[in-house]
């Protein structure tokens, strides 16, 4: 028996397919979901989401959202998510450096929060990309 998994963000459908296991960063720690898991609704924290199928793993950087599990259906409604192999490392590094520079300048509270969110996203993308493409670094 397989899980049916969907990862959806406001921008697009990031993943739709079957899986043997899904590992999600939640408020209570990393949660492993296998077929016939109990129904569940919980908050997803920023981190790495892993989908395992047939001995292979696919990783995603996710910036938070919500997870719903019911009847072998796993729905992740994410604020932002990207496949590890789709992360543009140079772009993420440039965004990180720009955000760090802007944070050093005097900005209003709203600007600071926006810049900080961008920095966190860039750091997460770099962390996930480095984990899955160590030969580049």
C-alpha positions in Angstrom: 0.0 0.0 0.0 1.2 3.5 -0.9 0.6 7.0 0.3 -0.8 9.5 -2.1 1.2 12.8 -1.6 0.5 16.3 -2.7 2.7 19.4 -1.9 0.9 22.6 -2.9 2.0 26.2 -2.5 0.3 29.4 -3.5 2.6 29.5 -6.6 2.2 25.9 -7.8 1.8 22.2 -7.2 5.3 21.1 -6.2 4.7 17.4 -6.0 1.9 14.9 -6.7 2.5 11.2 -6.6 2.8 8.0 -4.5 5.2 7.4 -1.7 6.2 4.7 0.8 7.1 7.2 3.5 7.0 11.0 4.0 9.2 12.8 6.6 8.0 16.3 7.5 9.4 18.9 9.9 6.6 19.7 12.4 6.2 21.6 15.7 6.8 18.3 17.5 9.9 17.4 15.6 10.4 15.3 12.4 7.3 13.3 11.7 7.5 10.0 9.7 4.3 9.1 7.9 3.8 5.5 6.7 0.7 3.9 5.1 -2.2 3.5 7.4 -1.0 6.4 9.6 -3.6 7.9 12.0 -5.5 11.0 10.7 -3.6 14.1 11.6 -3.6 17.9 11.1 -0.5 19.8 12.2 1.7 22.8 11.5 4.8 22.3 9.2 7.9 24.2 10.2 10.6 25.4 7.9 13.0 22.6 7.0 13.6 19.6 4.8 10.6 17.5 3.7 11.6 14.0 2.4 9.5 11.7 0.2 10.7 8.1 0.0 9.6 5.7 -2.8 11.1 2.4 -3.9 14.3 2.9 -2.0 14.9 6.4 -3.5 14.4 9.8 -1.7 13.3 13.2 -3.0 14.0 16.2 -0.8 12.3 19.6 -0.7 13.0 22.8 1.2 9.7 23.9 2.7 9.1 27.2 4.5 6.2 26.1 6.7 2.5 25.5 6.2 0.1 22.7 7.2 0.1 18.9 7.0 -3.1 16.8 6.7 -3.0 13.0 6.8 -6.2 11.0 6.2 -6.9 7.6 4.6 -3.3 7.3 3.1 -3.6 10.8 1.6 -0.9 13.2 2.7 -1.6 16.9 1.8 1.0 19.5 2.5 -0.1 23.1 2.1 3.1 25.0 2.1 4.0 28.7 2.2 6.9 28.0 -0.2 8.5 24.7 -1.3 11.1 23.7 -3.9 12.8 20.4 -4.9 16.4 20.2 -3.7 17.6 19.7 -7.2 15.8 22.8 -8.4 17.5 25.1 -6.0 19.6 27.6 -7.8 22.6 27.8 -5.5 24.1 31.0 -6.9 20.8 32.7 -6.7 20.1 31.6 -3.1 23.7 32.7 -2.1 23.2 36.1 -3.8 19.8 36.5 -2.0 21.4 35.6 1.3 24.2 38.2 0.9 21.7 40.9 -0.2 19.4 40.2 2.8 22.4 40.3 5.2 23.5 43.6 3.8 20.0 45.1 4.0 19.6 43.9 7.6 22.7 45.9 8.6 21.2 49.1 7.2 18.5 50.9 9.1 15.1 49.7 8.1 11.6 49.9 9.5 10.1 46.9 11.4 8.0 45.8 8.4 11.0 46.0 6.0 13.1 44.1 8.6 10.6 41.3 8.8 10.4 40.9 5.1 14.2 40.9 4.7 14.5 38.4 7.6 12.0 36.1 5.9 14.0 36.2 2.7 17.2 35.5 4.6 15.7 32.5 6.3 14.4 31.1 3.0 17.8 31.6 1.4 19.6 29.9 4.3 17.2 26.9 4.1 17.6 26.5 0.4 21.4 26.5 0.8 21.3 24.0 3.6 19.1 21.6 1.6 21.1 22.0 -1.6 24.4 21.5 0.2 23.1 18.3 1.8 22.1 16.8 -1.5 24.9 18.2 -3.7 28.0 18.1 -1.5 30.4 17.9 -4.5 29.6 21.5 -5.4 30.9 22.9 -2.2 
